[in-house]
Amino acid sequence: MAIMQKVTGIVAVLFVFALMLAFGCAGAAIPQGVTSDGHPYRGSANPKLVIYEYSDFECPFCARALPAIDEVLRAHPNDVQLQFRYFPLVGIHPRGMPSALAGFCAEKQGKFWQMHDLMFANQDKLGDADLKKYANEAGLDVQKFAQCLPSEEAAGRVKADMDDGTALGVHGTPSFSVGGSLVIGTPQLRQIVDAELAKVG
């Protein structure tokens, strides 16, 4: 009986390993980088299709959208790139703007995605002290980070993203510009991405 259990266990391990070889490891990190114009991205460095995400770190719907975004990027690892844009909803999220500034200041030190993940994982704790704590956990120079937060450069970058989003018709978050479509939320995101990729071939 013990021998049979051991054999069964070995077979199960080999089966899982074979699936990983065939389909890749689902938990593998999604590639990330910075575009030539300085925007952080995840996904393909040479995409056929770029998704522009307009998001607010204090928005609960934006946090809930992360698995769907990851699903799209993993489904099209060579064809799709997601670029992040700051769109804090200042009228309803008092910590939306400070956390957007924090995102940019982390971006300045090459640590945007680390800070992005920490802020979305702790949406109920986005106070000034919390942001500095996350900056430290993300491996930033906290002194430079603190100096960046009130800078005109940080405010200008967030305003530019907000202006771009408003010009596209963005009113809420998360919103995605995909090809010629503005997508509100994620229920139809995969379907629209697939359709846009079919157009470009």
C-alpha positions, 0 to 999 in steps of 0.5 A: 500500500505504501509503495503504491502511494509513493508511486502515485505521488511520483506520477502526480509530480511528473504530471504537474511537471509535464503541464508546466513544460507544456504551458509554462509556469502560471506564476512566472513574473510578467516582464516589465520595463520603461517605454522610450518616453518614460512610462512604466509597462508590463508585458511585451517590449515589442507589442502589437497592441498597447493597452493604456490603463487609467487607474487610481491607487485608492480605487477598490475597483482598480485593485479588483481588476489586477487579476483580469489584467494579469490574465490578458498579459499572460494570454498574449505575452508576445503581443500585448503591453500594458502602460500605466497612467495616473488618474486619481479621482480627487473628488472621492479619494483623498489619498488618490493624488498623494499615492499617484505622486508616490507612484511617479516618485517610485518610477523615478527610481526604477521601482514603480511596479514594486510600489504599485503592488504595495499600494494596491495591497494596502489601499486602506493605509495610504497615509504619508507615513505609510507611503514612506514605509512602502518606499522603504520596502520597495528599496527606494532611497526614502530621502529622495522619494520624500523630496520628489513628492511635493515637486513640480515634476511629480505634479506635472506628470500626474496632471499630464496623465489626467489630461490625456485621460480626460481627453479620451473620455475617461471619467472613472477608474479603471479605464483602458484605452485599447486600440480605438476603444475606451473600456470601462472596467475589466468584464469585456477587456479580454474580449476587446483585446482579442478583437483588436489583436485579430485586426492587427494580425 
